[in-house]
Amino acid sequence: MLWGLGKLLTLLFWLVVLANLLTPFVLPLHMLVNVAGGLLGILHLLEALLCYRSLRGRAHPWLDRLKIILFGVFHLQTIPAITAPKASHA
């Protein structure tokens, strides 16, 4: 439930950034929202690049990468961890 709330708040933030691009807010707030949106976008792109190889075995890796770009760590936490095969002790 916590990760879903994080995704919802992140989506709300992206909607605020989009609204700011379409109709700019007052001057100091306009620049702050643009900078925060740019920094968050760069951070999410880095997360998607760092997780590029680990998503190869997933059913829809490009959809997961898109969700990482939109939601960042909130989507990463909902992906089940890949379990390593157990070593045989023969």
Secondary structure by P-SEA (a helix, b strand, c coil): caaaaaaaaaaaaaaaaaaaaaccccaaaaaaaaaaaaaaaaaaaaaaaaacccccccccaaaaaaaaaacaaaaaaacccccccccccc
